[in-house]
Amino acid sequence: MKITVTVNGKTREGDVEARTLLVQWVRESLGLTGTNIGCDTSSCGACTVHVDGESVKSCTMLAVQADGCSVTTIEGLANGDTLHPMQQAFMDNHGLQCGYCTPGMVMAAISLLQENPSPTEEDVRIGLEGNLCRCTGYHNIVKSVLAAAGK
Amino acid sequence: MIPAAFDYKRAGSAAEAISLVSEYGEDAKFLAGGHSLLPLMKLRLAQPAVLVDIARLTDLSYIRDEGNHVAIGALTRHHDVENSSVLRQHVPLLAHAASHVGSPQVRHRGTIGGSIAHADPASDLPATTLALGATYVAQGPNGTREIAASDFYTGFLESALAPDEMLTEIRVPKTTGATWGFQKFNRRAQDWAIVGVAAWRRGNECGVGLVNMGSTPVLATSVASAIAGGASVADAARLASEEAEPQADMNATAEYRRHLASVLVRRALESQSA
């Protein structure tokens, strides 16, 4: 099936099997491998991207469901060499260790702040419940998101 | 994991969706947010030959104040149920329960109609709408009909919907003047409830729904009868499992589930949220 999706501001066309997952299309057809596949069962959040501005788990969405939508991946955040404020906050606050969950964490955190620009620490912890990190204990991730919210 | 191959049809209207599903019979399934169906398809627990995508039927995404009840379009996302000012004012239990479904990402895609039609006893919204005495509206080739939530759940992942019927609206009576409580007991964030309870109370009248206490969501009618008869919350809560047949799994034994149900029913009915 033919699809047209705006990905990181650019119109991208594809001819996909109906069963193609959005994450698979983004990674394998568009070569945007910043979005990771973790659990593959909509638990871990590593594959989080934005569809029409809201966080979704792209392992649980078909590419054909994104036809006509606007998708933003981690690659679409930075402006040239200038990181997105959330990316910068993760860097400044050591909000990552191995980095595997980081693209999904950053995308989920941006969506969280869009809905709640001044979250409490508890709001951040609850708001990131859909994203698992096996390294950091979440402490510096929460710190990063609060730092980004303060800017 | 990639689902097995299927044909994908995108419906432009409810009538077209029903006609497409009628054409393909039991091999076809409606696709809304996909957050119950796609995981099952990836695991090969469901293998429909045709998916009829209804997610773009935006005229079925609404929350309307209808006087004594609130009407919710079946394609309304959990995120919109959670944040609805109408529901927060008139049926706060439902808005609160929706905020406990999955994670924010899941709530951006999953729909109330999809969750109810999926009829998973471990899901929050089937039991919550059951507790609230909701009525579901289904549309089929021969028109629409209303189904009481208490008549809807017929077995594990099975409902009173015919294969060619589509759930279109959920009607929830307002709980004006009631207190309410929602208790979801789980070990990890975003997990399904090991046991969950949705309850409201107005004087001696109450409704109590149980999550994950058997093959269907459970309406705890013995608790409601006891409260109506003047029993204390503590005494009524001991009857929490009368209608339930909980099963053992890796999270809990049946006995532990019965214990949890009593404790959580008591907490939910003692809640002073209004």
Chai-1 contact restraints between the chains, C-beta under 6 A:
chainA,res_idxA,chainB,res_idxB,connection_type,confidence,min_distance_angstrom,max_distance_angstrom,comment,restraint_id
A,A18,B,F6,contact,1.0,0.0,6.0,A-B,restraint_1
A,A18,B,Y8,contact,1.0,0.0,6.0,A-B,restraint_2
A,R19,B,I2,contact,1.0,0.0,6.0,A-B,restraint_3
A,R19,B,P3,contact,1.0,0.0,6.0,A-B,restraint_4
A,R19,B,A5,contact,1.0,0.0,6.0,A-B,restraint_5
A,D40,B,M1,contact,1.0,0.0,6.0,A-B,restraint_6
A,T41,B,P39,contact,1.0,0.0,6.0,A-B,restraint_7
A,T48,B,Q105,contact,1.0,0.0,6.0,A-B,restraint_8
A,E54,B,H108,contact,1.0,0.0,6.0,A-B,restraint_9
A,S55,B,Q105,contact,1.0,0.0,6.0,A-B,restraint_10
A,V56,B,Q105,contact,1.0,0.0,6.0,A-B,restraint_11
A,V56,B,H108,contact,1.0,0.0,6.0,A-B,restraint_12
A,V56,B,R109,contact,1.0,0.0,6.0,A-B,restraint_13
A,K57,B,Q105,contact,1.0,0.0,6.0,A-B,restraint_14
A,T60,B,H35,contact,1.0,0.0,6.0,A-B,restraint_15
A,T60,B,L38,contact,1.0,0.0,6.0,A-B,restraint_16
A,V64,B,Y8,contact,1.0,0.0,6.0,A-B,restraint_17
A,E129,B,S103,contact,1.0,0.0,6.0,A-B,restraint_18
A,E129,B,A189,contact,1.0,0.0,6.0,A-B,restraint_19
A,E129,B,Q190,contact,1.0,0.0,6.0,A-B,restraint_20
A,G130,B,S103,contact,1.0,0.0,6.0,A-B,restraint_21
A,G130,B,P104,contact,1.0,0.0,6.0,A-B,restraint_22
A,G130,B,Q105,contact,1.0,0.0,6.0,A-B,restraint_23
A,G130,B,Q190,contact,1.0,0.0,6.0,A-B,restraint_24
